[in-house]
Amino acid sequence: MIYDIVIKNGTIVDGSGESRFKSDLAIQGGKIVKIESEIEAKAEKIIDASDLVISPGFINIHCHSEMSIEFENRFQSVIRQGITTETIGQCGSSLAPISEEGLDVFEKDLESWLPPGGEIDLNWRTFAEYLDRIEKKRTAVNIVSVVGFGTVRVAGGPGYEDREPTDQEYTKMKKYVQEAMEAGAFGMSTGLIYSPQVFAKTNEIIQLAEVVAKYEGLYFSHMRDESFDSINALNEFIEIVEKSGCRGGQIAHHKIAGPLYWGLSKETLKIIEKANNRNLKITCDQYPYNRGMTGLTTALPPWAHEEGIEKIVERLKDPEIRKKMRKDLESASAPGWENYLKLLGPDKIYISQVKLEDWKDTEGKSIAEITKLKNKSDDVETIFDMLLETECDVAITIESMGEEDIKRIMTSKYSMVGTDGSGVAPTGITSYGKPHPRFYGTYPRILGKYVREEGWLSLEEAIRKMSGFPAQVLGLKDRGLIKEDYWADIVVFNPETVIDKATFLYPHQFSEGIIHVIVNGEIVVEDEEQNDMLPGKMLRNS
């Protein structure tokens, strides 16, 4: 028999957490068909993996690569760190469903996601139509999708109004969620610090999650708070999972934000363990950096977001309303709002991406530095003027996390890896600004810094958190392991050299040590160079 690919002389870390072993591996028809100590059969392609590790392709359980499909379907920053499957639609924001009555609001929200000069023809409305579009576009990696609660609220609910949905709106929203689940969504996500989701009460989310539960779906959430109110936010998350009956709950990028609250992960992980002891399946993901990334609008109090971005801009033009916002910004945080300015200080909030040319010189700088650069009276004025002049289209990174919490969460048996990034590239339309280095370096950073250099995880533990564990949580029954009859999503890397290179000031740099990447049996990265193959599949929840 002549195989498509044979990988020889490698060390297999199979994604299960079990010990590594030396073996060859054969691929035929997109799947792993033989794992033996020596495979002597001929092959169209033979890869010598001497001194290298063969592992399952990494499954990114939390990302925002919706735009990548439109503008960067080679997913360069993703696949070059070994990721072969991306889970999109997180933090309550998916690109479907879209309603005619909510189209204007959806388009306005979409503007802040688009790269400079980027346009999308919104020629779909239902979730099924959207997934079909992804299939037609073709991608270098596999795609798992979840439906965003915020998107559903705009399509069929109260949108940016701070109120509970009417009975009629509840009916519409539930139908949208049902349609998404029947189309193949793996669950529903929320981002409860973002408008309009910040206006939703717990019961509203439970009602929609009950629809997800009927289809054995998961509840994903960027919780309502990740700092001083983390415990209450986590308890709300668990309540939603338990009362809705969802198959499980995935906490997005679990962290503790703000030096005053570092150490709270001891408590949050105990709560997660107790929930699992009650047979609730509560898990989390994490990226290995001390900064997060979000939009500068999240620095404003929740009431300022009501009715959407255009209304925020109007409010920023009104001197009296600015005074009210200033008063809130200069006071402490409140439940449902992490006041970054008070929580972290202006020297810990950095501009990551801004499209308006007049503010491009601020990228990479802190709010404190920009106040001096732009001769503003104070940091609050800097934030207000920047949001006003850019029409709220500013991304930031925030230095908020402590290393002890990062390590504690990373080593928890309930945690796995997720980038919270998207597929971008060093050149072309997605190369603008200074995105978070997690876009390029999340997985190699763990393998290099936390496995090889510091020993916080064994190689077997780390690979499981990157492949077998997320596959198990998502319910991908034929991916995530190096196993016969499984799809051949495979990474071959050098455990002695693998490391991230991206930094906050110079993020558009590929990681090193990821030698070969195979997706569905097709080589996409060979000798650390990516080709133009697009073998990714649209994976649908059955």
Secondary structure, DSSP 8 states (H G I E B T S, - for coil): -EEEEEEEEEEE--SSS---EEEEEEEETTEEEEEES---SEEEEEEE-TT-EEEE-EEESS--THHHHHH-TT-HHHHTTTEEEEEES-TT--S----STTHHHHHHHHHTTS-TT--------SHHHHHHHHHHH--SSEEEE-EEHHHHHHHHS-TTSSS---HHHHHHHHHHHHHHHHHT--EEEEETTSTTGGG--HHHHHHHHHHHHHTT-EEEEE-S-SSTTHHHHHHHHHHHHHHHT-SEEEETT----SGGGTTTHHHHHHHHHHHHHTT--EEEEE-S-SEEEEEGGGGS-GGGGTT-HHHHHHHHH-HHHHHHHHHHHTS--BTTB--HHHHH-GGGEEEEEE-SGGGGGGTT-BHHHHHHHTT-SSHHHHHHHHHHHHTT-EEEEEE---HHHHHHHHTSTTEEE--------SSSTT--S---THHHHHHHHIIIIIIIIT-SS-HHHHHHHHTHHHHHHHT-TTSSS--TTSB--EEEE-TTT-B----SSS-----BSEEEEEETTEEEEETTEE-S-----EE---
